[in-house]
Amino acid sequence: MNGLAIGSCFVEHIGGWLRAVKFNLLLNPFGIVYNPISICRQLNLLLKENVYPLDQLFQHNELWHTFDHHSQFSGIDKATVLTNINNAFSKSKTQLKQADYLIVTFGTAHVYSLKNENHIVSNCHKIPNTNFDKQRLSVKEIMNAWTPLIETLKKTSPDLKILLTVSPVRHLKDGVIDNQRSKAILLLAIDNLVQQYDNCFYFPAYEIMMDDLRDYRFYAKDMIHPSDVAIDYIKEKFAATFLNVDSQLIVRKIEEIQSAVGHQPFQPNAIAHQDFLKKTREKMNALEQEFGIDFKEERLVIG
């Protein structure tokens, strides 16, 4: 199973976990991105361009950036920045063509666009806010962007499944009321897409956080992001929704192996621990032989 995950920081949790349990998943090829218009633009670039357009690079505070990429791609040397961008671009373009599933997480309906250019950016790169206009997208604007994208994806990848979700992370810098309105717009837009296309599916991460985990003990110290306990709970719900029983069993076995690999013994040379490692290797061998799962990284840790 090949996949691509793109969107807000919440997709990093789901995508990172799927990669950890050996799904062939490429995660956020442009870096973290929050709004649905920028996500749509990034996917369209992967579908239509062979390399990332050179004219999109610009310099600010000594660093080269693009308005499509997270600052993790920024750097002092323009050639290096472009090389790193295009390496990720090429891998992602190939992965999208081969993907069986696409996971998308919308974070906010609030966007920033360059003044006089009507270009919604993924990242402002700490450029003064006087250079941008802020607005809240409408359901119609999101639909107008995503409808042609999904039509294109259905033609290029007829078997592709698109899993849509809204990040449970609250954007409180917009205020409590505006955050709720923003999330409501995203939810309505996704509902429209799911109703319209049979290859689109919705996972209620936002609702799980707001309803199942409504107590503040399920938030991190910043009281904005989900805690590790909350993320684990949502991952379990995700697995139960999209993975069959056999796949869930295999995932649990992989997680057991990874937990064993991460174990720090008091006496690493003790016979009991060496037997423990032997059994762990046997479990790896069994999954490798039956399903072709690669445990090279884990073997490097335990020897």
N, C-alpha and C positions, 0 to 999 in steps of 0.2 A: 504494500500500500504506500503510494507516494502522496505527499501533501505539502501545502504551502499555508502558512499562518501569517496574518498581517493585521495590524491594528494597534490598539492602545497597550499600556503596560500589562493589562490583565491577560492579553493573549500570550504574553511572554511566560506567564505562569502555566497556562494550559499547554502551550506549545513546548515549553521547556520540559514539562512533565512527559508529554508524548514522546519527545526525543529521548528522554532518559529511559523510557520503557521500550526503546528500540523501534519506534515508528520512523520511517524515512520522511522526515519533515524538515522543510527549510523555513526559518523563522525571520520575519520582518527584514526583508532584503534592503529596505531603505532606512531601517531603524524604526523606533517607536513612532507611531502616528495616531492622532486622536480623532480627527474629523472624517466623515464619510466621503467628502468631496476629494480630499487629498488621497485617501485610500483608493478611490476610483481612478484618479489620475495616475497613480503609481502602477496599478494593474493595467491600465491602458498603455502606458509606456512599455511595459513588459510585452504586451501583445503586438505593438506596432513598430517599436524601434529595435534595431539590432545592437546599438550601443547607446549609452546615455548621452544626450545632446551636450556638446562641449560649451555651447553658448549659455547654458544655464548656470555655469559656475560664476561666482562673484567673490570679491575680496572685502572683508570687513574685520577691523582690528587685527590685522596681520594674517588672518586665517582665510583660507578658501572654503566656501560653503556652497550649497545649493538650497533652494527653498523646498526641494522635494525630500531632502535627507535630514536625518537626525544629526546632531553635532558630533556624534561618534565618528562620522565620516570626515569631519572638518580637519584641516591641517595647514601647516605653513607652506609646504611644497605643493604647487598646483598639479604637477605631473603625478605625484604620489597619490594625491586625493583622487584624481580622475582614474588612476589605475585601480585603486581600492573600490571605487564606485562601480567601475565596469566589471571587475571580477565578480562582485556580488550580483550585478545586473545580469551577467551572462549565466551564472548558476541558477538564478531565479527564473530567468526566461525559459531555460530548459526544464526546470522543475515544474513550472506552471503548465507547460505543454504536456508533461507526463503525469500530472497530478490526478489522483482519484478524488481528492477532497480539498476544499479551500475553506479555511477557518478565518472568519472576519469578525473583529470586535470593534464596534463603534464606541468612542469614549465621550464625545461631546458634539452638540449641534452648533456650538459657538465657533466661529471661524474668524481668521484675520486675513485680510486681502491687501495687497499693495495698492496704495493710492494711485489713481489714474490708470491702473493697469487691469483692474478686475481679476487679479490672479490670487486665488486663495492659496496660502502657504501652509506647508506642513510644520514648519519650525521658523520662528522669528529670529533665532540666533542672537538674541539680546540687542537687536537693532532698535533704536528708540521707537516707542509706540506711535510717535507722531507720523511715522512713515506708513502706518497701517490704518485701515478702517475695520472695526469690529462689527460683526452682525451675527444674528442667530438664523440658521438655515430653517427653511420651511420643509414640511413633508414633501411638497410638490418639487422643490429644488433637489432634494435627495433622490426622489423617484426619477426625475428627468435625467440625472446623471447615471443612476444605476440601471435603469431599464435597458438602454442600449448596450451597456457593458455586459449584462447578463445574456442578452441576445447574442452578442459576439461570442461569449464563452460557450453558449449552447451549440454554436456552429463549430467552433474550433475544438471543443472538448465535450462531446455529447454526453459522456458518462460522468462528467464532473459533478460532485455533490458540493453545494455551498452551505456551510454551517454559519449562521449569523447569530451574533449575540451582542448585548449591550454591557459595557463594563460596569461592575458594581462599585468602582471607585468614584467617589463623589467629587465633583469639581467645585469645591466650596469657595474658590477665589471668585467665582461668578455670583456667589450668594446662594443661600439655601433655596429660595424661590426659583431663581433662574436655572439652577442646577436641575430641579425637578421638571421644569418646563422643557429644558434641553433633553433630558432623558425621555420624557414623554414623546417628543418629536421623533427621536430615534426609534423608540418602540413602535410607534404608528407606521413609520416608514418601513421598518422591517416586516411588520405584519402585512403591509400591502404587497411587499415583494414575495413573501411566503404564500400569500393567497394567489398571486399571479403566476408563480413559477413552481413547477413540480420538482425542480432540482434544488430548491432553496428550503432550508430547515432552520428552525429557531431553537436555541438553547437559552432558558431563562436564568442566566447567571445573576442578573440584576434583581429579579424577583426573589430568588433563593436568598440572596444577601439581605434584602429588605424585609422579607417575611419569615423565612425559616431561621435566619440568623440575626434577628432584629436587635438583639442585646448588644450593648457597646463592648462587652468582653470579647466579641468576635472581630473587633477592629484592632489595628496596630496602634502604637503609641500616638501617632498623629491623628487618630480618630477619623481618618479618611480612607486609608487602604485596609483591605481585609487582612486579618491576622493569618498566621500560618495554619491555625486550626480551621479557620473559615475556608481558606484556599483548598485544604485537603478535603473538606466536606463537599465543596463545589466540584472538585475533581472526581470524587466518588459518584456524584450525581451525573456528571458528564459521561463517565465510563458506563454507568448503568443505562444511559440513554442511547449512546451511539455504538457501544461494543456488545457483541453477542456474548453468551455465557462462556463459550470456549475461550474467546479472546480475553475476557476479564480474568479467567483462571490463569492464562499465560502471563498476563500483566502482573498479577499477584506473585507469581513465581519469580518473575524478573525483579520485582521490588524486594522480595525476600533475599535474593542473591545480592542485590546492591546494598541492602542493609547489612548483610553478613560481611561484605567487602569493606564497608565503612566502620566495622567494629574495631575498637582500639583495645587490644588485650593488655592485661597487667603483666602477663608472662608470655610473650610471643613464642618462646622456645618450648613451652610446656607441651607435653604429649597431647593433653586435652585440646589445646588450641590447634595443634597440627592436624588432629583428627577432624576438627571443625573445618579447617581449610580444605582438607581432602574431600569432605562431603560437599562443600561448596563447589569445588571443581567438578565433582561428579554431576551436580545439578546443572552446571554450565554445559557440560558435555552432552547431557540428555537433551537440553533445549536446542543446542547447536545442531545435533544430529537430526532431531525431529523437525525443527522449524527453520534451521539455517540462521539462527540469531547470533550476531557477532558480539562476543564478550572480550575482545582484545584489550580494551581499556581496563576492564575489571581484572584481567589476568596480570596486567602490568603491576597492579597494586598489590596483589597477594602472592605473585610469583608462580 
